[in-house]
């Protein structure tokens, strides 16, 4: 059965894995990009990510994810100038009495919270305005298959700032 949330609006392109229940206990690797890949969250200097106030706000909200959702674990994450990688464990603790949590709900909450706080930063602190939306529509996800996959993704997250100069969306040596 085709569900509307499985497809991008106005297309027939599926954005989630067909038939997969995103409440399944697992680790998920999520990439969320800023709208039009705008570099709003900080800069990379000497292969290290330096967060601006907006990037620090994103980090703060990411750290509160487990307070909001006890069924979620933030394994690791990295905030880049124009995207964020999150490695999230969902529903891994079988002793919790909370209902199973969907990745879709977690990402929706995260994008909403960060957008609301970013808008406040624009109004109150003069942060760089964004065009139309803070985040691009949707997000990329990868279902972690095994421990080797999980370790590979942890390394990818940790080394992401060092690869910034080779990123296809990087426009200069020092954003």
ChimeraX attribute file (.defattr): number of C-alpha atoms within 10 A of each C-alpha:
attribute: neighborCount
match mode: 1-to-1
recipient: residues
	/A:1	5
	/A:2	9
	/A:3	8
	/A:4	10
	/A:5	11
	/A:6	15
	/A:7	15
	/A:8	14
	/A:9	11
	/A:10	6
	/A:11	7
	/A:12	10
	/A:13	10
	/A:14	15
	/A:15	14
	/A:16	19
	/A:17	12
	/A:18	11
	/A:19	9
	/A:20	9
	/A:21	11
	/A:22	18
	/A:23	15
	/A:24	15
	/A:25	18
	/A:26	16
	/A:27	25
	/A:28	22
	/A:29	21
	/A:30	18
	/A:31	19
	/A:32	21
	/A:33	21
	/A:34	21
	/A:35	18
	/A:36	15
	/A:37	16
	/A:38	18
	/A:39	20
	/A:40	23
	/A:41	25
	/A:42	19
	/A:43	23
	/A:44	19
	/A:45	14
	/A:46	11
	/A:47	15
	/A:48	15
	/A:49	21
	/A:50	19
	/A:51	19
	/A:52	15
	/A:53	16
	/A:54	20
	/A:55	23
	/A:56	15
	/A:57	18
	/A:58	22
	/A:59	17
	/A:60	12
	/A:61	17
	/A:62	18
	/A:63	15
	/A:64	12
	/A:65	19
	/A:66	14
	/A:67	12
	/A:68	12
	/A:69	14
	/A:70	15
	/A:71	22
	/A:72	23
	/A:73	19
	/A:74	17
	/A:75	14
	/A:76	18
	/A:77	22
	/A:78	20
	/A:79	24
	/A:80	24
	/A:81	26
	/A:82	22
	/A:83	20
	/A:84	19
	/A:85	21
	/A:86	22
	/A:87	24
	/A:88	22
	/A:89	20
	/A:90	24
	/A:91	23
	/A:92	15
	/A:93	14
	/A:94	10
	/A:95	7
	/A:96	11
	/A:97	9
	/A:98	12
	/A:99	9
	/A:100	17
	/A:101	18
	/A:102	17
	/A:103	23
	/A:104	15
	/A:105	12
	/A:106	17
	/A:107	18
	/A:108	12
	/A:109	14
	/A:110	16
	/A:111	18
	/A:112	14
	/A:113	15
	/A:114	21
	/A:115	16
	/A:116	11
	/A:117	15
	/A:118	23
	/A:119	18
	/A:120	13
	/A:121	17
	/A:122	14
	/A:123	12
	/A:124	9
	/A:125	11
	/A:126	10
	/A:127	17
	/A:128	15
	/A:129	14
	/A:130	17
	/A:131	11
	/A:132	9
	/A:133	12
	/A:134	22
	/A:135	22
	/A:136	16
	/A:137	12
	/A:138	17
	/A:139	15
	/A:140	12
	/A:141	18
	/A:142	14
	/A:143	18
	/A:144	19
	/A:145	11
	/A:146	10
	/A:147	10
	/A:148	10
	/A:149	12
	/A:150	18
	/A:151	12
	/A:152	11
	/A:153	20
	/A:154	18
	/A:155	11
	/A:156	15
	/A:157	19
	/A:158	12
	/A:159	14
	/A:160	20
	/A:161	23
	/A:162	15
	/A:163	12
	/A:164	24
	/A:165	17
	/A:166	11
	/A:167	11
	/A:168	7
	/A:169	15
	/A:170	16
	/A:171	12
	/A:172	8
	/A:173	12
	/A:174	12
	/A:175	18
